[in-house]
Amino acid sequence: MSDRIPDLTVERLALGELDEAEAKRVRMQLQAAGDTRLEEIERSNSAVLEAYPPTTVAAAVRRRVKPSARTSSPAMRWAMGIGAAAVAAVVLWWVARPDPAIVAPPPDRELVARADPPPDTVRVKGEARVVVHRRTPGGSRPLTPDDEVTAGDELRVAYQAAGRRHGVIVSIDGADAVTLHWPASEGADTALADGGPVWLDHSYALDDAPGFERFILVTSDGELPLDVATVMSAARALAARPDAADGELNLDASLQQHSLLLRKSP
Amino acid sequence: MPIDVEALYRRYGPMVMRRCKQMLRDEEQAAELMQDVFVAIVRRRDDLDDRGVSSLLYRTATNLCLNRIRTARRRPSEPSTELLHQIASATNEADRSVARSVLTKLLGAEPPSTALIATLHFHDGMTLEETAREVGLSVSGVRKRLRKLRASLRALEAGT
């Protein structure tokens, strides 16, 4: 390891959280090395707070922590100046043949604004659906549970929430790996958009894990967001079980689960 | 006593943003994750002890960024974050039994993830002692965790 002072230590110095002796030592070491991180932190502090104002960010955080009816997550993100909201995608169990009328996915990296419904919209309930497309030289092709996929295949997924309010999408594969697809991180909002199909904002390539790739959507009709960490934990447990390809996640019975299994070519 | 979110963000938000930008190399994603960090903190704790808040936020940001990097493993990645991708990939299986919310670790329920430990030591350059102090393990405990990644760690050490 180098003699470079870790960033967190410099951050703590800037925050005034080091005791007097350590602060003096760190300052001397930074000066001796001509290290300008402390000055850069002070400049950066102003820039970040200007670009992402505290009142705006705090309001967005408070709304997400205690969501009211149908508060728009993309609106929060726009308020932060990020731009168009990322498209949320939920993978659902496909029990019917693919609908040829389903619109093909947009190009990679094209961010599609998510159409959050107004607060009083009555959601039309029905059967939630997953659409998974595989990229082809000429465009893309919808996949069915009978289709085989291989390492390197590029997939795009979409969902139709059919009235479900919140969802989490994970995938598990034959190597017991678990991936979170929606939301993008464990602390993010799990609200689903109605209408559809709603596409994930970018594709991903399958790796060489054997056996299968299985997408699982957990949905809720409740007002509160799902606990993503709990779903991930259940997915890891399922991935390690012999029935990983067709078993259910061990979650509260009030949550619905839908899955799509894709077999991997040998 | 409820958290003053605005005051918390005003004091620590820039640090969290810098951490997320450093790991993700993308301003837009970093801003999203920054908000996620504060949501995660506020959602699970009604009261925050002033001591260790910076460390808590830093570790939460690190873990959420690692999750994002791990998810993006199957998508085109930035070359500059290759070390973090290696850590995220190498620890995905090893952490299956220990990867939990960093907040549950602080509540005394779960140990810190090997991915977090590897990031602090190999990516951030913390010594074993500093890493141990940061995650609340003994130095031998940190060494033991890192030893479990021996095959991948040799490649990581060769690059640092």
Interface residues (C-beta under 8 A of the other chain):
Chain A: M1 S2 R4 P6 D7 L8 T9 E11 R12 A14 L15 E17 I41 S44 N45 V48 L49 Y52 P54 T55 V57 A58 A60 V61 R62 R64 V65 M76 R77 M80 G81 I82 G83 A86 A175 D176 A177 V178 T179 L180 H181 A184 S185 E186 G187 A188 H202 S203 Y204 A205 L206 D207 A229 S233 R236 A239 A240
Chain B: V5 E6 Y9 R10 R11 Y12 G13 P14 M15 M17 R18 R19 Q22 E28 A31 E32 L33 M34 Q35 D36 V37 F38 V39 A40 V42 R43 S54 S55 Y58 L64 N67 R68 R70 T71 R73 R74 R75 N92 E93 R96 S97 A99 R100 S101 L120 H121 D124 G125 M126 T127 E130 E134 T160
